[in-house]
Amino acid sequence: PRTSEDARRAALAKLQSLMQQRKVAALLVEAGSSLQYFTGIHWWRSERTTAALIPAAGGVVVVTPYFEDPSIRETLRVAAEVRPWKEDESPFDLLASALRNRAPSEGPLAVESTTRFFIIDHLTKASGSRRAVVSGDDLVRACRIIKSPAELALMQSANDVTIAALKHVHARVEAGMSSADVMKLLVAATEALGGVHEFSLVLLN
């Protein structure tokens, strides 16, 4: 929806404003919830790096395996340059190049707190500079911890659907049902209420 895209652009603008205030050159974000929050990219982590470099000013650069490029673009919701890498190329060279071009100041590189060490290590070596690497936790938290009215409304809607689905299932559980039977009821109720079932755990006995 347009409102969520506006909210994402506002979050990026806030993040970049904070980086400028704190003299941080850029933020490195690996695939995960923060990458989705700032860019819309909904992706999972593997040994093949997908990450974004968000400079303090200017456009975002996303690095991803060449064969994942179309899938990454499907969920990308902000203006960004996607730089795909082939199997004989290094994603860290692409990130290092983006860091040099988009963040020419000698300010530190902030890193989102769940980013795996090997990515930071390879990027640091590929960049060949003595640029400091610092935690990006405060930057990310400053953007994510205070929810907008739109975010609060989405969270409330998700809670309403979940509670209604649980009540529906509770009224229909019968002796002899397996955990798979109960799960089937829950998934059907969630989807009937307009939700998307992502994960549940049904434990019996």
N, C-alpha and C positions, 0 to 999 in steps of 0.2 A: 504494500500500500504506500501511497505517496507520503502519508504522515510518518511512517517508519523510516522512509528514505530521508525525509527532512530531519528527523531526530538523529539519524546516523550522521548526516552532514554536520549537524550542530555539535554532536559528540566529537567529531574529528576537529572541528574548529576550536572547541574548548581544549582538546588535547594539545593542539599545535600552539595555542595561546599560552598554555602552561609551560610547554617546552621552551618557548621564547623567553618567558619570564625567568625561568630557571637556567637559562643558557645551555640547554640540552640540545644536541645537534639532531638527534633522531631517536625513534623508538623502534626496536625490532620485536615483531610479534609472530610467533609460530602458530600453525594451525591449532585452533581451539576456541574456547568461548570468547576470548577477547578479540581474536581475529574476526569472528562473526559479528561481535558487537560493533567494531569500528568499520568493517568493510562489507559485511553481509555474507562473506565467504563461509559456507558451512562445509567443513572438511575434517578429515580425521588424520591422525599422525601415523607416519610409517617411517621406514628407513630413508624414503625419498622426500627430501625437504620441500615443504610448501610454507612460505613465510612472506610477511610484508615488512617493508621498511617505510616507516612514516616519518618524513622529515619535519623539522620545526616549521618549515614554510614550503609550499609547493605540493606537487602531486605525490601520491602514494605509488610505490613500486612493489609489485607482487611477483615473486619467483616461484615457479612450480614446474614439475616434470612436463615435458613436451606433450606427452599423450594425455595429460590431465587438463591441458589448457582449456578445451571447450567446456568441461565440467566446472572448472573454476569460474569461468566467465558467466555461467548460468546463475550463480548466486551472488556474484559481485554486484554491489549496490552503490558504489561510490566511484567517482572519477579516479582511475588508476591505470598505470601502465603495467601490463602483464608481460613479464620476460620469461618465456619458457626455456627450460634447459634440456638438452638431449643427453642420452646415456654417456656419451664421451665428453660431456662438459661438466663444469662444476657450478652448482647453485651458489656456492660461496663466493666465487669470482664475480658472479652477477650481482650479488648483494654488496660486495665490496665496491664494485664499480658504481652502484647506485648511491652508496654511502659517500663516495668521493664526489660524485656529481651533484647530488641533491643536498648534501650537508657539508659544504666546503669548510665551515668553521671548525675550529679545533675543540669544540664543545664535546662532552662525553656522549657515548652511545648508551642510551637506556635500553634495558632488555626486560620484556614482560616476564614476570617471575616464574612461570611454569615452563619457559623455553628450555629445551634440553641442552646440556653442556656441550655436546659435540658440535652443535650449530654455532654456538658462541665461539668455541675454540677455533673451528675452521674459518669462520668469518674474520676473527682477529688476525689469524695468520695470513689470510688472503688479502686483507687490507694493507698489511705491511706498515701500518702506522702505530704510533704509541698512544693513540686515542684511548682515553679512559673508558672503561665499561662499568656502568652503574645499574643498580636495580631500578626498574621502571614501575615498581609496585605502587609508589605514591602517586605517580601520574595516572595510572590506570584506575586506581581506587577513587581518585578525585573525580573522575568522569563517571564511574559506574556505581558508586555507593549511594549517591543521591538520585533517586528515581524521578523521572519526569512524570507528569500526569498520565501521559499515554502509556508509559511503562507500567505504572501502577494499575491502570485499567486492564492491561493485558495479563498481569499477574493475578488480579482478582478474578478475571474471566477463567483463567486456567484452574484456579482453586475452586470456583463454582462448578465447573464441569467435573473435576475430580471428585468432589464431595457428592454431587448428584449421582455420579456413576457408582460410587461406593454404596450409597444408600439403595440404589437399584439392585445391586448384587446382593447386599445384605438381606433384602427381603425375599430373595429367590434361592438362597443356598439351601440344599437339602441333603439329608443323610445319604451317603453312598456316592456323592460327587467326588471326582478326582480334582487335583489342583489344576489340571488342564481344563476341566469343565468350568471351574470358577473363573479361570483366566479368560476363557472364551466369552463368558458373560460380561466380564469387565471391559474387554476390548470392544465388544459390540455396543455396550452402553456408552462408552467414551466416544466412539465414532458417531453414534446416533445423536449425541448431544453436540456434535460439531467439533469435537476434539480430535487430536491425533495421538494415538497410544504410542508411547516411546518405551516405557519400562515399567514393569510391576513385578512384585515377588509374591507368589501365593504359597503359603506354607501351611500344611495340615499335619495334625498329630504332633 
